[in-house]
């Protein structure tokens, strides 16, 4: 941890050169929680929101977030995504969005999973804001990753 790989010798930000790394199967899982009032949560999971099928919108937004991560996170490499799974589950606070991303690549997919979860959460807020402006997003966090030199990690 003494060397910051995203900095060059002069301390300027740079994209890390991963050309010398081997391609390995990579997977990352991230989540985002959207807290909202009970009535809003119930309407969401009953499919009764005024804007329509919010759960479908959230899943599509999360996949889009995964695919667009290198356009949004400045030092991310564009990598070939093999698969994305998005689940939205009811929790006491509101909704929990989980995004699982897979790729065979030279770098991990943690940022893709977290970006997908975050964008899914923003899309969900957009779908419920008419009923609940006080809805909150967070935490957005990495739950697990596997593959690459550092191997497996779980929260």
N, C-alpha and C positions, 0 to 999 in steps of 0.2 A: 504494500500500500504506500510505499515511499515514493514510487514513480507514478506520476499522473500521465497515463498513456494518451490522453486527449490534448496534451500540450506539447508543442515542439520545443527544441532546445532554447528558443528565445521566450518561451512562455505563452506563445500565441496558440489559440485553439486550432485543432486540426482533426480531420477524420483519420482514425487509426487505419493503418495498412494491414488488412487481414489476409493478404494474398499468400502468406506463408503458412496459414493455418489450414488444417484438414477440415473437410466438410464432415459434419457429424449430424445425427438426428438431434434436433433441439425441440424442446417443448417448454412453454411457460403458461402459468395460470395466474390471472389477476382478478380482482373484484372491485366493484364500486357499490356503495350503499347509497340509496336515495331515501332520506327520511321524509315522511309526510304524515298528515293527519289520517286518522283511522277511516274516515268516510272516503277520503280520496283514495287511499290504499284499496278499500273494498270496491270502489267503482273501477279502479284500474284492473284488478284481477277478475272482476265480473264482466269486463269488456264493455263498460258503460260510460266511458269518457266521451265528452262532447266532440273531441278531435278524432275519435275512431280507435282503431286497433293499435294502441300504444305499444303493446308487447312486440308486435311485428316490427314496428318502427324502431324500437330499441335494438332488436336483433340485427336489423339491416344497418343501422347507424354504427353499431359496434364492429361489424364486419368491414364497413367502409373505413372506420378509424384504423383498424389493423392494416388495411391495404394502403392507406395514405400516410402512415407513420413517417416514412423518410421525407415526406413533403412538409411535415409539421415539426419534427424534432431535428434540429440542424445537423447533428453529427451522426445520425443513424444511417446505416447502409441500407440500400434497397435490397431486399432478399426475396427469394422465391418462396412464398407461403404455400405450404402443402395443404393445410386445413385450418379452419376456425370453427369452434363450437361456442355458442352463446346460450346461456340459460338465464332466465329471469325468474326469481323465486320470491314469494311473499315472505316477509319477515315482520316481526312485531313493529319495527320502526317504519316499515314501508316496503321497499324492494331491494333485493340484492342481485346485482348483475355479475355473472361470472363469465370470463372469456378465456378459452383455452386455445393456444396457437401452436401449430407445428410447422417445422421446416427442416430441410436438410441443407445446412449452410455452414459458413465459416464463422458466423457470429450468432449470438443468441436472439431470442424473440421476446425478451422481457418487455422492451419498450413497446412493441406491437401489442402485447396483451394488455398492458396498462393503458395505452392510448385507446384501444378498443373499448375497454371498460369505462374510461372517462367520457368518451364520446357517446356511448350508450347512455350514461347517466345524464349528460347534458340534453340528449334527445328526450329522455324521460321527463326531465324537468320541463322542457318545452311543452310536452303533452299534458302535464298536470297543472301548469302554472295558472291556468284560468280558474281552477278550483282551489288551488293552494299555493299562493305566492311565497309562503313561508317554507316550502319544501327545501331541503338542504342536501347537498352532495358531499359525501365523504364518510369514511375514508375511501380513497382509491389506493390500492396497494397490491404488491406482488405477493402471491401465496406460495408459489413453487416454481422452480425451473430445473431443467435437466439437460444434459448434453454439454459438450465442449470440455475444455480443460478443467474447469472448476467443478464439473460433475453435478450432483444433485444438491438442491437447497430447498428447504421447506420452512415456512413460517411457523 
